[in-house]
């Protein structure tokens, strides 16, 4: 796979996993799959968690806007397609990078 695709996929993995750890209930699982056969350079990234976590109060001062909140924009910019599938007992967030 081209190194720029690997870099983009790694950043998308990081954003999806961070979202699951910060905002969802455990466990979280990661699934990577190559799309389109051997000749294609695309990867599908899926992170599945047990659904949204209850809102937590973060004591002290609120986070600065530059510290968080850009994950969805990063995923949208780096992926050809992305989305969320919600089902009883969990949520899968996915992205396809090519």
C-alpha positions in Angstrom: 0.0 0.0 0.0 1.2 3.5 -0.7 2.7 5.2 2.4 0.3 8.2 2.1 -2.6 5.7 2.3 -1.1 4.0 5.3 -0.6 7.4 7.0 -4.2 8.5 6.3 -5.6 5.2 7.5 -3.5 5.3 10.7 -4.9 8.8 11.5 -8.5 7.6 10.9 -7.9 4.6 13.1 -6.6 6.9 15.9 -9.6 9.2 15.6 -12.2 6.4 15.6 -10.5 4.6 18.5 -10.2 7.8 20.5 -13.9 8.5 19.9 -14.8 5.0 21.3 -12.5 5.3 24.3 -13.7 8.8 25.3 -17.4 8.7 24.3 -18.6 5.1 24.4 -18.9 2.1 26.6 -16.4 -0.7 26.4 -15.4 -2.9 24.9 -14.1 -1.4 21.7 -12.9 -3.5 18.8 -11.0 -2.6 15.6 -11.4 -4.3 12.3 -9.4 -3.5 9.2 -10.1 -5.0 5.8 -8.6 -4.4 2.3 -11.3 -3.4 -0.2 -11.5 -4.4 -3.9 -9.0 -7.2 -4.1 -5.3 -7.2 -4.6 -5.1 -4.5 -7.2 -7.1 -2.0 -5.2 -5.5 0.4 -2.7 -8.4 0.9 -0.2 -8.9 0.0 3.4 -12.1 -0.2 5.4 -11.7 0.7 9.1 -14.4 -0.2 11.6 -14.5 0.5 15.3 -17.3 -1.1 17.2 -18.2 -0.2 20.8 -21.1 -1.0 23.2 -22.9 2.3 22.6 -22.8 5.8 24.0 -21.5 6.3 27.5 -23.4 8.4 30.0 -22.4 12.0 30.0 -19.6 12.6 32.5 -18.9 15.9 34.3 -15.3 16.8 33.8 -14.3 18.7 36.9 -12.2 21.8 36.7 -12.0 24.0 33.7 -13.6 23.0 30.4 -11.5 21.8 27.6 -10.1 24.4 25.2 -11.8 24.2 21.7 -8.4 23.5 20.1 -7.9 20.4 22.2 -10.8 18.3 20.8 -13.8 18.2 18.4 -12.0 17.8 15.1 -12.2 14.0 14.7 -15.3 13.9 12.5 -13.8 16.6 10.2 -10.5 14.7 10.0 -12.3 11.4 9.1 -14.4 13.1 6.5 -11.4 14.8 4.9 -9.3 11.6 4.7 -11.9 9.0 3.8 -13.8 8.4 0.6 -16.8 7.3 2.6 -17.7 7.1 6.3 -20.7 6.4 8.4 -22.2 5.0 11.6 -24.3 1.9 12.1 -26.2 1.6 15.3 -27.8 -1.6 16.5 -29.1 -3.1 19.7 -26.1 -3.3 22.0 -23.6 -1.2 20.1 -22.4 1.2 17.5 -19.9 0.7 14.6 -18.2 3.8 13.1 -16.5 3.1 9.8 -14.5 4.8 7.1 -13.0 3.8 3.8 -9.7 5.3 2.9 -8.3 5.0 -0.7 
